[in-house]
Amino acid sequence: MQTVTVSPKFQVVIPKLIRETMQLRPGQKLKIIEYEGRIDLIPDRDIPELRGFIKGINTEFEREGDRL
């Protein structure tokens, strides 16, 4: 876990390792959610970037009767 500091303008810098791992780009938008005392940043991805992101997901499960 890495630590960041909130600037006087309430800005934070995302550490380089995390930026590279998450493939963040300058100017990219992030969704921000406060949940149970924590802050989550979620990258806003373009639709073409999402193609195939669930490849290999297990689809072998039993559906409820009203969901067929």
mmCIF file of the N, C-alpha and C atoms, coordinates in Angstrom:
data_MODEL
# 
_entry.id   MODEL 
# 
loop_
_atom_site.group_PDB 
_atom_site.id 
_atom_site.type_symbol 
_atom_site.label_atom_id 
_atom_site.label_alt_id 
_atom_site.label_comp_id 
_atom_site.label_asym_id 
_atom_site.label_entity_id 
_atom_site.label_seq_id 
_atom_site.pdbx_PDB_ins_code 
_atom_site.Cartn_x 
_atom_site.Cartn_y 
_atom_site.Cartn_z 
_atom_site.occupancy 
_atom_site.B_iso_or_equiv 
_atom_site.pdbx_formal_charge 
_atom_site.auth_seq_id 
_atom_site.auth_comp_id 
_atom_site.auth_asym_id 
_atom_site.auth_atom_id 
_atom_site.pdbx_PDB_model_num 
ATOM 1   N N  . MET A 1 1  ? 0.851   -1.172  0.000   1.00 0.00 ? 1  MET A N  1 
ATOM 2   C CA . MET A 1 1  ? 0.000   0.000   0.000   1.00 0.00 ? 1  MET A CA 1 
ATOM 3   C C  . MET A 1 1  ? 0.895   1.232   0.000   1.00 0.00 ? 1  MET A C  1 
ATOM 4   N N  . GLN A 1 2  ? 0.555   2.194   -0.833  1.00 0.00 ? 2  GLN A N  1 
ATOM 5   C CA . GLN A 1 2  ? 1.326   3.421   -0.922  1.00 0.00 ? 2  GLN A CA 1 
ATOM 6   C C  . GLN A 1 2  ? 0.538   4.561   -0.290  1.00 0.00 ? 2  GLN A C  1 
ATOM 7   N N  . THR A 1 3  ? 1.253   5.579   0.125   1.00 0.00 ? 3  THR A N  1 
ATOM 8   C CA . THR A 1 3  ? 0.638   6.737   0.763   1.00 0.00 ? 3  THR A CA 1 
ATOM 9   C C  . THR A 1 3  ? 0.805   7.951   -0.137  1.00 0.00 ? 3  THR A C  1 
ATOM 10  N N  . VAL A 1 4  ? -0.244  8.758   -0.230  1.00 0.00 ? 4  VAL A N  1 
ATOM 11  C CA . VAL A 1 4  ? -0.176  10.023  -0.965  1.00 0.00 ? 4  VAL A CA 1 
ATOM 12  C C  . VAL A 1 4  ? -0.565  11.139  -0.010  1.00 0.00 ? 4  VAL A C  1 
ATOM 13  N N  . THR A 1 5  ? -0.214  12.366  -0.373  1.00 0.00 ? 5  THR A N  1 
ATOM 14  C CA . THR A 1 5  ? -0.511  13.525  0.459   1.00 0.00 ? 5  THR A CA 1 
ATOM 15  C C  . THR A 1 5  ? -1.505  14.420  -0.282  1.00 0.00 ? 5  THR A C  1 
ATOM 16  N N  . VAL A 1 6  ? -2.484  14.919  0.439   1.00 0.00 ? 6  VAL A N  1 
ATOM 17  C CA . VAL A 1 6  ? -3.449  15.854  -0.134  1.00 0.00 ? 6  VAL A CA 1 
ATOM 18  C C  . VAL A 1 6  ? -2.823  17.245  -0.098  1.00 0.00 ? 6  VAL A C  1 
ATOM 19  N N  . SER A 1 7  ? -2.758  17.897  -1.268  1.00 0.00 ? 7  SER A N  1 
ATOM 20  C CA . SER A 1 7  ? -2.154  19.228  -1.360  1.00 0.00 ? 7  SER A CA 1 
ATOM 21  C C  . SER A 1 7  ? -3.120  20.282  -0.794  1.00 0.00 ? 7  SER A C  1 
ATOM 22  N N  . PRO A 1 8  ? -2.647  21.516  -0.595  1.00 0.00 ? 8  PRO A N  1 
ATOM 23  C CA . PRO A 1 8  ? -3.536  22.589  -0.138  1.00 0.00 ? 8  PRO A CA 1 
ATOM 24  C C  . PRO A 1 8  ? -4.713  22.829  -1.089  1.00 0.00 ? 8  PRO A C  1 
ATOM 25  N N  . LYS A 1 9  ? -4.571  22.417  -2.350  1.00 0.00 ? 9  LYS A N  1 
ATOM 26  C CA . LYS A 1 9  ? -5.663  22.539  -3.320  1.00 0.00 ? 9  LYS A CA 1 
ATOM 27  C C  . LYS A 1 9  ? -6.493  21.250  -3.397  1.00 0.00 ? 9  LYS A C  1 
ATOM 28  N N  . PHE A 1 10 ? -6.307  20.349  -2.428  1.00 0.00 ? 10 PHE A N  1 
ATOM 29  C CA . PHE A 1 10 ? -7.010  19.068  -2.350  1.00 0.00 ? 10 PHE A CA 1 
ATOM 30  C C  . PHE A 1 10 ? -6.713  18.169  -3.547  1.00 0.00 ? 10 PHE A C  1 
ATOM 31  N N  . GLN A 1 11 ? -5.487  18.211  -4.040  1.00 0.00 ? 11 GLN A N  1 
ATOM 32  C CA . GLN A 1 11 ? -5.050  17.359  -5.137  1.00 0.00 ? 11 GLN A CA 1 
ATOM 33  C C  . GLN A 1 11 ? -4.156  16.256  -4.595  1.00 0.00 ? 11 GLN A C  1 
ATOM 34  N N  . VAL A 1 12 ? -4.164  15.109  -5.290  1.00 0.00 ? 12 VAL A N  1 
ATOM 35  C CA . VAL A 1 12 ? -3.254  14.012  -4.956  1.00 0.00 ? 12 VAL A CA 1 
ATOM 36  C C  . VAL A 1 12 ? -2.587  13.545  -6.238  1.00 0.00 ? 12 VAL A C  1 
ATOM 37  N N  . VAL A 1 13 ? -1.395  12.973  -6.117  1.00 0.00 ? 13 VAL A N  1 
ATOM 38  C CA . VAL A 1 13 ? -0.685  12.407  -7.249  1.00 0.00 ? 13 VAL A CA 1 
ATOM 39  C C  . VAL A 1 13 ? -0.798  10.893  -7.155  1.00 0.00 ? 13 VAL A C  1 
ATOM 40  N N  . ILE A 1 14 ? -1.246  10.267  -8.237  1.00 0.00 ? 14 ILE A N  1 
ATOM 41  C CA . ILE A 1 14 ? -1.332  8.809   -8.277  1.00 0.00 ? 14 ILE A CA 1 
ATOM 42  C C  . ILE A 1 14 ? 0.088   8.287   -8.531  1.00 0.00 ? 14 ILE A C  1 
ATOM 43  N N  . PRO A 1 15 ? 0.602   7.430   -7.655  1.00 0.00 ? 15 PRO A N  1 
ATOM 44  C CA . PRO A 1 15 ? 1.967   6.931   -7.811  1.00 0.00 ? 15 PRO A CA 1 
ATOM 45  C C  . PRO A 1 15 ? 2.205   6.291   -9.182  1.00 0.00 ? 15 PRO A C  1 
ATOM 46  N N  . LYS A 1 16 ? 3.428   6.436   -9.687  1.00 0.00 ? 16 LYS A N  1 
ATOM 47  C CA . LYS A 1 16 ? 3.797   5.973   -11.023 1.00 0.00 ? 16 LYS A CA 1 
ATOM 48  C C  . LYS A 1 16 ? 3.493   4.494   -11.228 1.00 0.00 ? 16 LYS A C  1 
ATOM 49  N N  . LEU A 1 17 ? 3.822   3.661   -10.263 1.00 0.00 ? 17 LEU A N  1 
ATOM 50  C CA . LEU A 1 17 ? 3.586   2.225   -10.397 1.00 0.00 ? 17 LEU A CA 1 
ATOM 51  C C  . LEU A 1 17 ? 2.099   1.934   -10.634 1.00 0.00 ? 17 LEU A C  1 
ATOM 52  N N  . ILE A 1 18 ? 1.234   2.621   -9.911  1.00 0.00 ? 18 ILE A N  1 
ATOM 53  C CA . ILE A 1 18 ? -0.210  2.418   -10.072 1.00 0.00 ? 18 ILE A CA 1 
ATOM 54  C C  . ILE A 1 18 ? -0.672  2.969   -11.422 1.00 0.00 ? 18 ILE A C  1 
ATOM 55  N N  . ARG A 1 19 ? -0.161  4.141   -11.818 1.00 0.00 ? 19 ARG A N  1 
ATOM 56  C CA . ARG A 1 19 ? -0.525  4.711   -13.128 1.00 0.00 ? 19 ARG A CA 1 
ATOM 57  C C  . ARG A 1 19 ? -0.169  3.746   -14.249 1.00 0.00 ? 19 ARG A C  1 
ATOM 58  N N  . GLU A 1 20 ? 1.030   3.153   -14.155 1.00 0.00 ? 20 GLU A N  1 
ATOM 59  C CA . GLU A 1 20 ? 1.471   2.226   -15.200 1.00 0.00 ? 20 GLU A CA 1 
ATOM 60  C C  . GLU A 1 20 ? 0.663   0.934   -15.171 1.00 0.00 ? 20 GLU A C  1 
ATOM 61  N N  . THR A 1 21 ? 0.451   0.379   -13.991 1.00 0.00 ? 21 THR A N  1 
ATOM 62  C CA . THR A 1 21 ? -0.308  -0.862  -13.853 1.00 0.00 ? 21 THR A CA 1 
ATOM 63  C C  . THR A 1 21 ? -1.731  -0.699  -14.385 1.00 0.00 ? 21 THR A C  1 
ATOM 64  N N  . MET A 1 22 ? -2.354  0.436   -14.070 1.00 0.00 ? 22 MET A N  1 
ATOM 65  C CA . MET A 1 22 ? -3.736  0.692   -14.491 1.00 0.00 ? 22 MET A CA 1 
ATOM 66  C C  . MET A 1 22 ? -3.825  1.301   -15.886 1.00 0.00 ? 22 MET A C  1 
ATOM 67  N N  . GLN A 1 23 ? -2.666  1.555   -16.506 1.00 0.00 ? 23 GLN A N  1 
ATOM 68  C CA . GLN A 1 23 ? -2.592  2.152   -17.841 1.00 0.00 ? 23 GLN A CA 1 
ATOM 69  C C  . GLN A 1 23 ? -3.380  3.463   -17.921 1.00 0.00 ? 23 GLN A C  1 
ATOM 70  N N  . LEU A 1 24 ? -3.182  4.311   -16.923 1.00 0.00 ? 24 LEU A N  1 
ATOM 71  C CA . LEU A 1 24 ? -3.853  5.611   -16.909 1.00 0.00 ? 24 LEU A CA 1 
ATOM 72  C C  . LEU A 1 24 ? -3.125  6.576   -17.831 1.00 0.00 ? 24 LEU A C  1 
ATOM 73  N N  . ARG A 1 25 ? -3.884  7.461   -18.456 1.00 0.00 ? 25 ARG A N  1 
ATOM 74  C CA . ARG A 1 25 ? -3.325  8.441   -19.381 1.00 0.00 ? 25 ARG A CA 1 
ATOM 75  C C  . ARG A 1 25 ? -3.596  9.850   -18.851 1.00 0.00 ? 25 ARG A C  1 
ATOM 76  N N  . PRO A 1 26 ? -2.729  10.807  -19.186 1.00 0.00 ? 26 PRO A N  1 
ATOM 77  C CA . PRO A 1 26 ? -2.999  12.192  -18.787 1.00 0.00 ? 26 PRO A CA 1 
ATOM 78  C C  . PRO A 1 26 ? -4.332  12.655  -19.370 1.00 0.00 ? 26 PRO A C  1 
ATOM 79  N N  . GLY A 1 27 ? -5.123  13.307  -18.555 1.00 0.00 ? 27 GLY A N  1 
ATOM 80  C CA . GLY A 1 27 ? -6.421  13.810  -19.003 1.00 0.00 ? 27 GLY A CA 1 
ATOM 81  C C  . GLY A 1 27 ? -7.547  12.796  -18.915 1.00 0.00 ? 27 GLY A C  1 
ATOM 82  N N  . GLN A 1 28 ? -7.226  11.542  -18.589 1.00 0.00 ? 28 GLN A N  1 
ATOM 83  C CA . GLN A 1 28 ? -8.260  10.516  -18.482 1.00 0.00 ? 28 GLN A CA 1 
ATOM 84  C C  . GLN A 1 28 ? -9.163  10.816  -17.288 1.00 0.00 ? 28 GLN A C  1 
ATOM 85  N N  . LYS A 1 29 ? -10.433 10.564  -17.449 1.00 0.00 ? 29 LYS A N  1 
ATOM 86  C CA . LYS A 1 29 ? -11.392 10.803  -16.374 1.00 0.00 ? 29 LYS A CA 1 
ATOM 87  C C  . LYS A 1 29 ? -11.485 9.581   -15.469 1.00 0.00 ? 29 LYS A C  1 
ATOM 88  N N  . LEU A 1 30 ? -11.707 9.851   -14.181 1.00 0.00 ? 30 LEU A N  1 
ATOM 89  C CA . LEU A 1 30 ? -11.892 8.804   -13.186 1.00 0.00 ? 30 LEU A CA 1 
ATOM 90  C C  . LEU A 1 30 ? -13.206 9.057   -12.466 1.00 0.00 ? 30 LEU A C  1 
ATOM 91  N N  . LYS A 1 31 ? -13.940 8.004   -12.196 1.00 0.00 ? 31 LYS A N  1 
ATOM 92  C CA . LYS A 1 31 ? -15.122 8.100   -11.347 1.00 0.00 ? 31 LYS A CA 1 
ATOM 93  C C  . LYS A 1 31 ? -14.621 8.036   -9.907  1.00 0.00 ? 31 LYS A C  1 
ATOM 94  N N  . ILE A 1 32 ? -15.233 8.810   -9.022  1.00 0.00 ? 32 ILE A N  1 
ATOM 95  C CA . ILE A 1 32 ? -14.828 8.787   -7.613  1.00 0.00 ? 32 ILE A CA 1 
ATOM 96  C C  . ILE A 1 32 ? -16.044 8.441   -6.764  1.00 0.00 ? 32 ILE A C  1 
ATOM 97  N N  . ILE A 1 33 ? -15.854 7.476   -5.870  1.00 0.00 ? 33 ILE A N  1 
ATOM 98  C CA . ILE A 1 33 ? -16.936 6.993   -5.028  1.00 0.00 ? 33 ILE A CA 1 
ATOM 99  C C  . ILE A 1 33 ? -16.459 6.971   -3.582  1.00 0.00 ? 33 ILE A C  1 
ATOM 100 N N  . GLU A 1 34 ? -17.254 7.516   -2.691  1.00 0.00 ? 34 GLU A N  1 
ATOM 101 C CA . GLU A 1 34 ? -16.983 7.412   -1.248  1.00 0.00 ? 34 GLU A CA 1 
ATOM 102 C C  . GLU A 1 34 ? -17.853 6.284   -0.730  1.00 0.00 ? 34 GLU A C  1 
ATOM 103 N N  . TYR A 1 35 ? -17.251 5.326   -0.038  1.00 0.00 ? 35 TYR A N  1 
ATOM 104 C CA . TYR A 1 35 ? -17.990 4.172   0.467   1.00 0.00 ? 35 TYR A CA 1 
ATOM 105 C C  . TYR A 1 35 ? -17.401 3.742   1.800   1.00 0.00 ? 35 TYR A C  1 
ATOM 106 N N  . GLU A 1 36 ? -18.200 3.788   2.836   1.00 0.00 ? 36 GLU A N  1 
ATOM 107 C CA . GLU A 1 36 ? -17.816 3.330   4.178   1.00 0.00 ? 36 GLU A CA 1 
ATOM 108 C C  . GLU A 1 36 ? -16.460 3.889   4.606   1.00 0.00 ? 36 GLU A C  1 
ATOM 109 N N  . GLY A 1 37 ? -16.256 5.192   4.425   1.00 0.00 ? 37 GLY A N  1 
ATOM 110 C CA . GLY A 1 37 ? -15.052 5.843   4.903   1.00 0.00 ? 37 GLY A CA 1 
ATOM 111 C C  . GLY A 1 37 ? -13.833 5.695   4.022   1.00 0.00 ? 37 GLY A C  1 
ATOM 112 N N  . ARG A 1 38 ? -14.018 5.208   2.808   1.00 0.00 ? 38 ARG A N  1 
ATOM 113 C CA . ARG A 1 38 ? -12.877 5.112   1.899   1.00 0.00 ? 38 ARG A CA 1 
ATOM 114 C C  . ARG A 1 38 ? -13.242 5.781   0.575   1.00 0.00 ? 38 ARG A C  1 
ATOM 115 N N  . ILE A 1 39 ? -12.230 6.071   -0.229  1.00 0.00 ? 39 ILE A N  1 
ATOM 116 C CA . ILE A 1 39 ? -12.423 6.701   -1.535  1.00 0.00 ? 39 ILE A CA 1 
ATOM 117 C C  . ILE A 1 39 ? -11.916 5.740   -2.597  1.00 0.00 ? 39 ILE A C  1 
ATOM 118 N N  . ASP A 1 40 ? -12.772 5.430   -3.567  1.00 0.00 ? 40 ASP A N  1 
ATOM 119 C CA . ASP A 1 40 ? -12.382 4.574   -4.689  1.00 0.00 ? 40 ASP A CA 1 
ATOM 120 C C  . ASP A 1 40 ? -12.335 5.419   -5.954  1.00 0.00 ? 40 ASP A C  1 
ATOM 121 N N  . LEU A 1 41 ? -11.280 5.247   -6.747  1.00 0.00 ? 41 LEU A N  1 
ATOM 122 C CA . LEU A 1 41 ? -11.155 5.895   -8.051  1.00 0.00 ? 41 LEU A CA 1 
ATOM 123 C C  . LEU A 1 41 ? -11.286 4.809   -9.108  1.00 0.00 ? 41 LEU A C  1 
ATOM 124 N N  . ILE A 1 42 ? -12.216 5.003   -10.033 1.00 0.00 ? 42 ILE A N  1 
ATOM 125 C CA . ILE A 1 42 ? -12.476 4.003   -11.058 1.00 0.00 ? 42 ILE A CA 1 
ATOM 126 C C  . ILE A 1 42 ? -12.242 4.628   -12.429 1.00 0.00 ? 42 ILE A C  1 
ATOM 127 N N  . PRO A 1 43 ? -11.302 4.091   -13.205 1.00 0.00 ? 43 PRO A N  1 
ATOM 128 C CA . PRO A 1 43 ? -11.032 4.661   -14.525 1.00 0.00 ? 43 PRO A CA 1 
ATOM 129 C C  . PRO A 1 43 ? -12.260 4.600   -15.423 1.00 0.00 ? 43 PRO A C  1 
ATOM 130 N N  . ASP A 1 44 ? -12.524 5.700   -16.112 1.00 0.00 ? 44 ASP A N  1 
ATOM 131 C CA . ASP A 1 44 ? -13.592 5.766   -17.097 1.00 0.00 ? 44 ASP A CA 1 
ATOM 132 C C  . ASP A 1 44 ? -12.999 5.265   -18.409 1.00 0.00 ? 44 ASP A C  1 
ATOM 133 N N  . ARG A 1 45 ? -13.446 4.124   -18.891 1.00 0.00 ? 45 ARG A N  1 
ATOM 134 C CA . ARG A 1 45 ? -12.878 3.497   -20.093 1.00 0.00 ? 45 ARG A CA 1 
ATOM 135 C C  . ARG A 1 45 ? -13.779 3.736   -21.301 1.00 0.00 ? 45 ARG A C  1 
ATOM 136 N N  . ASP A 1 46 ? -13.149 3.863   -22.473 1.00 0.00 ? 46 ASP A N  1 
ATOM 137 C CA . ASP A 1 46 ? -13.889 3.966   -23.722 1.00 0.00 ? 46 ASP A CA 1 
ATOM 138 C C  . ASP A 1 46 ? -14.469 2.601   -24.055 1.00 0.00 ? 46 ASP A C  1 
ATOM 139 N N  . ILE A 1 47 ? -15.597 2.588   -24.772 1.00 0.00 ? 47 ILE A N  1 
ATOM 140 C CA . ILE A 1 47 ? -16.248 1.330   -25.140 1.00 0.00 ? 47 ILE A CA 1 
ATOM 141 C C  . ILE A 1 47 ? -15.298 0.393   -25.896 1.00 0.00 ? 47 ILE A C  1 
ATOM 142 N N  . PRO A 1 48 ? -14.531 0.870   -26.888 1.00 0.00 ? 48 PRO A N  1 
ATOM 143 C CA . PRO A 1 48 ? -13.623 -0.058  -27.585 1.00 0.00 ? 48 PRO A CA 1 
ATOM 144 C C  . PRO A 1 48 ? -12.594 -0.701  -26.649 1.00 0.00 ? 48 PRO A C  1 
ATOM 145 N N  . GLU A 1 49 ? -12.195 0.004   -25.595 1.00 0.00 ? 49 GLU A N  1 
ATOM 146 C CA . GLU A 1 49 ? -11.228 -0.564  -24.642 1.00 0.00 ? 49 GLU A CA 1 
ATOM 147 C C  . GLU A 1 49 ? -11.820 -1.721  -23.863 1.00 0.00 ? 49 GLU A C  1 
ATOM 148 N N  . LEU A 1 50 ? -13.137 -1.755  -23.724 1.00 0.00 ? 50 LEU A N  1 
ATOM 149 C CA . LEU A 1 50 ? -13.795 -2.787  -22.929 1.00 0.00 ? 50 LEU A CA 1 
ATOM 150 C C  . LEU A 1 50 ? -13.995 -4.094  -23.689 1.00 0.00 ? 50 LEU A C  1 
ATOM 151 N N  . ARG A 1 51 ? -13.783 -4.081  -24.999 1.00 0.00 ? 51 ARG A N  1 
ATOM 152 C CA . ARG A 1 51 ? -13.978 -5.290  -25.794 1.00 0.00 ? 51 ARG A CA 1 
ATOM 153 C C  . ARG A 1 51 ? -13.087 -6.421  -25.268 1.00 0.00 ? 51 ARG A C  1 
ATOM 154 N N  . GLY A 1 52 ? -13.720 -7.530  -24.907 1.00 0.00 ? 52 GLY A N  1 
ATOM 155 C CA . GLY A 1 52 ? -12.999 -8.715  -24.463 1.00 0.00 ? 52 GLY A CA 1 
ATOM 156 C C  . GLY A 1 52 ? -12.545 -8.693  -23.018 1.00 0.00 ? 52 GLY A C  1 
ATOM 157 N N  . PHE A 1 53 ? -12.964 -7.693  -22.212 1.00 0.00 ? 53 PHE A N  1 
ATOM 158 C CA . PHE A 1 53 ? -12.450 -7.621  -20.846 1.00 0.00 ? 53 PHE A CA 1 
ATOM 159 C C  . PHE A 1 53 ? -12.985 -8.713  -19.945 1.00 0.00 ? 53 PHE A C  1 
ATOM 160 N N  . ILE A 1 54 ? -14.058 -9.407  -20.356 1.00 0.00 ? 54 ILE A N  1 
ATOM 161 C CA . ILE A 1 54 ? -14.549 -10.522 -19.542 1.00 0.00 ? 54 ILE A CA 1 
ATOM 162 C C  . ILE A 1 54 ? -14.262 -11.870 -20.217 1.00 0.00 ? 54 ILE A C  1 
ATOM 163 N N  . LYS A 1 55 ? -13.324 -11.863 -21.144 1.00 0.00 ? 55 LYS A N  1 
ATOM 164 C CA . LYS A 1 55 ? -12.952 -13.090 -21.840 1.00 0.00 ? 55 LYS A CA 1 
ATOM 165 C C  . LYS A 1 55 ? -12.535 -14.154 -20.827 1.00 0.00 ? 55 LYS A C  1 
ATOM 166 N N  . GLY A 1 56 ? -13.085 -15.333 -20.992 1.00 0.00 ? 56 GLY A N  1 
ATOM 167 C CA . GLY A 1 56 ? -12.744 -16.440 -20.110 1.00 0.00 ? 56 GLY A CA 1 
ATOM 168 C C  . GLY A 1 56 ? -13.628 -16.549 -18.880 1.00 0.00 ? 56 GLY A C  1 
ATOM 169 N N  . ILE A 1 57 ? -14.628 -15.666 -18.757 1.00 0.00 ? 57 ILE A N  1 
ATOM 170 C CA . ILE A 1 57 ? -15.511 -15.724 -17.590 1.00 0.00 ? 57 ILE A CA 1 
ATOM 171 C C  . ILE A 1 57 ? -16.329 -17.023 -17.632 1.00 0.00 ? 57 ILE A C  1 
ATOM 172 N N  . ASN A 1 58 ? -16.569 -17.593 -16.491 1.00 0.00 ? 58 ASN A N  1 
ATOM 173 C CA . ASN A 1 58 ? -17.343 -18.829 -16.394 1.00 0.00 ? 58 ASN A CA 1 
ATOM 174 C C  . ASN A 1 58 ? -18.829 -18.511 -16.572 1.00 0.00 ? 58 ASN A C  1 
ATOM 175 N N  . THR A 1 59 ? -19.422 -19.042 -17.640 1.00 0.00 ? 59 THR A N  1 
ATOM 176 C CA . THR A 1 59 ? -20.850 -18.815 -17.896 1.00 0.00 ? 59 THR A CA 1 
ATOM 177 C C  . THR A 1 59 ? -21.684 -20.033 -17.530 1.00 0.00 ? 59 THR A C  1 
ATOM 178 N N  . GLU A 1 60 ? -21.058 -21.023 -16.937 1.00 0.00 ? 60 GLU A N  1 
ATOM 179 C CA . GLU A 1 60 ? -21.746 -22.244 -16.552 1.00 0.00 ? 60 GLU A CA 1 
ATOM 180 C C  . GLU A 1 60 ? -22.350 -22.093 -15.149 1.00 0.00 ? 60 GLU A C  1 
ATOM 181 N N  . PHE A 1 61 ? -23.532 -21.520 -15.104 1.00 0.00 ? 61 PHE A N  1 
ATOM 182 C CA . PHE A 1 61 ? -24.223 -21.388 -13.819 1.00 0.00 ? 61 PHE A CA 1 
ATOM 183 C C  . PHE A 1 61 ? -25.710 -21.518 -14.070 1.00 0.00 ? 61 PHE A C  1 
ATOM 184 N N  . GLU A 1 62 ? -26.445 -21.866 -13.037 1.00 0.00 ? 62 GLU A N  1 
ATOM 185 C CA . GLU A 1 62 ? -27.882 -22.079 -13.166 1.00 0.00 ? 62 GLU A CA 1 
ATOM 186 C C  . GLU A 1 62 ? -28.605 -20.751 -13.002 1.00 0.00 ? 62 GLU A C  1 
ATOM 187 N N  . ARG A 1 63 ? -29.451 -20.430 -13.973 1.00 0.00 ? 63 ARG A N  1 
ATOM 188 C CA . ARG A 1 63 ? -30.218 -19.182 -13.913 1.00 0.00 ? 63 ARG A CA 1 
ATOM 189 C C  . ARG A 1 63 ? -31.525 -19.411 -13.172 1.00 0.00 ? 63 ARG A C  1 
ATOM 190 N N  . GLU A 1 64 ? -32.016 -18.327 -12.570 1.00 0.00 ? 64 GLU A N  1 
ATOM 191 C CA . GLU A 1 64 ? -33.326 -18.391 -11.927 1.00 0.00 ? 64 GLU A CA 1 
ATOM 192 C C  . GLU A 1 64 ? -34.377 -18.500 -13.007 1.00 0.00 ? 64 GLU A C  1 
ATOM 193 N N  . GLY A 1 65 ? -35.486 -19.135 -12.691 1.00 0.00 ? 65 GLY A N  1 
ATOM 194 C CA . GLY A 1 65 ? -36.537 -19.394 -13.666 1.00 0.00 ? 65 GLY A CA 1 
ATOM 195 C C  . GLY A 1 65 ? -37.049 -18.169 -14.399 1.00 0.00 ? 65 GLY A C  1 
ATOM 196 N N  . ASP A 1 66 ? -37.142 -17.038 -13.722 1.00 0.00 ? 66 ASP A N  1 
ATOM 197 C CA . ASP A 1 66 ? -37.664 -15.826 -14.363 1.00 0.00 ? 66 ASP A CA 1 
ATOM 198 C C  . ASP A 1 66 ? -36.593 -15.072 -15.143 1.00 0.00 ? 66 ASP A C  1 
ATOM 199 N N  . ARG A 1 67 ? -35.381 -15.585 -15.217 1.00 0.00 ? 67 ARG A N  1 
ATOM 200 C CA . ARG A 1 67 ? -34.272 -14.905 -15.905 1.00 0.00 ? 67 ARG A CA 1 
ATOM 201 C C  . ARG A 1 67 ? -33.835 -15.613 -17.190 1.00 0.00 ? 67 ARG A C  1 
ATOM 202 N N  . LEU A 1 68 ? -34.627 -16.568 -17.652 1.00 0.00 ? 68 LEU A N  1 
ATOM 203 C CA . LEU A 1 68 ? -34.228 -17.310 -18.842 1.00 0.00 ? 68 LEU A CA 1 
ATOM 204 C C  . LEU A 1 68 ? -34.435 -16.565 -20.101 1.00 0.00 ? 68 LEU A C  1 
# 
